[in-house]
Amino acid sequence: MRMTWSELLFAHWAVEPEVVAKLLPAGVTLDTRDGKAWVGVVPFLMSNIAPRFCPPIPGLSRFLELNVRTYVTVDGKPGVWFFSLDAESRIAVRVARATFNLPYMDATMSIGRSEGGEIQYESGRTHRGEPSADYEASYSAGGEFFAAEPGSLEHWLTARYCLYSANRRGRIFRGEIDHPPWSLAPANYTERANTMGVGFGFRFEGEPHLLFAKPVDVRAWVVSRCDALA
């Protein structure tokens, strides 16, 4: 698949590792930094979505997404673990749940810009059988853009080029992702509602680590079962 990610914010909070690790399946190792796990809330817009060499598919080519994620390693390869992925496209939610074994959920979402240029992002989960979760925030770039240096926290949080998921049997899958390095900036951020972590026991306390990203073109592959656990 090819796609573009834009209007993207990385908002991360440090969380005690034991709170996060207990939510991961066997075979998935939580990554920590300075003794803490990091949980991110990442709102963005997905557009230009299409299978390789194919035109965009109506109903699947553009939608808002908001994910809650942490960072893990499987078989020596670091990647992203998603606790939830809220999306405004009902078609995309069902395709992704079936194809990628990812916890996509229906949500009512909107995006706009203030007179000052800040992105205004709102989301309210509507998925039947799942706990409610709401998010409302304004954000924008708040400084010069830069490329994260290897070894920095910014690089550790964002330079992740695969995702992991599990099916109902607990089998672990990896999906490869490829895109140019992120162009990042410190972010201005005003949060008005955020209950995205409540259903998982996350308490997003204190000042978050914030990064705003320039748009990036992405390629993603269908998930395959991890050889180490086959």
Number of C-alpha atoms within 10 A of each C-alpha: 15 21 21 17 20 18 21 23 28 21 20 22 21 22 19 16 16 11 13 19 17 10 12 16 13 13 15 18 16 23 19 17 13 7 11 15 22 22 25 24 22 17 27 20 17 22 18 19 23 18 16 13 8 10 11 17 12 10 12 18 19 21 19 24 23 26 20 20 19 24 26 22 18 18 12 9 11 20 24 23 22 19 20 19 22 26 28 22 20 16 13 19 21 15 14 16 15 13 10 21 17 23 18 25 26 23 25 16 21 14 16 12 13 10 7 7 12 17 20 17 21 22 26 21 20 18 18 9 7 11 12 15 19 19 19 19 17 20 23 23 22 14 13 10 16 12 12 19 10 10 8 9 13 18 16 17 19 17 17 17 15 19 22 26 25 20 14 7 6 11 15 24 22 22 19 16 17 14 15 9 12 19 16 25 21 19 20 16 20 13 11 11 13 17 15 27 19 14 13 14 11 17 15 19 9 8 10 16 16 21 26 25 22 15 17 16 15 17 16 18 16 13 18 14 16 17 10 10 12 8
